[in-house]
């Protein structure tokens, strides 16, 4: 497969993690996003349905699957779009940082509450799921926008744990072919 990707896109990052976890070789075609590249959760669900190999990104249990989708949607639909570049441009240069911090913090407050009841080692129990693929890019964005993460210990713990997993490391924006030299790891 070919992935049209932008190094810093949360959507592309989620897909890169899924491809790495499933051990799927792919070609990457870097693109430069001027605005939101679109939600790509459908790609992850497509990968899960066409390649249902371990690790499963959506649990087999319907209740657990619904929980993963709820967490994923909270991040990918409720937090991330509000701090995308296209929205920040409309907010105005002088208030972008405060806006991003406010929308991320508001979303993280809700997410922390949910994760306190679903988390084990990861967002839902002890298996990596689509929810974790959504969490890591969003926490990285929060760090980029200097959000105080201390009120969100569950989010922070899961994030740090996931960053030790190889698939999350190889898919990191700092390791992509289109990453500017000054942002490379």
Order of alpha helices (4+ residues) and beta strands (2+ residues): beta-alpha-beta-alpha-alpha-alpha-alpha-alpha-alpha-alpha
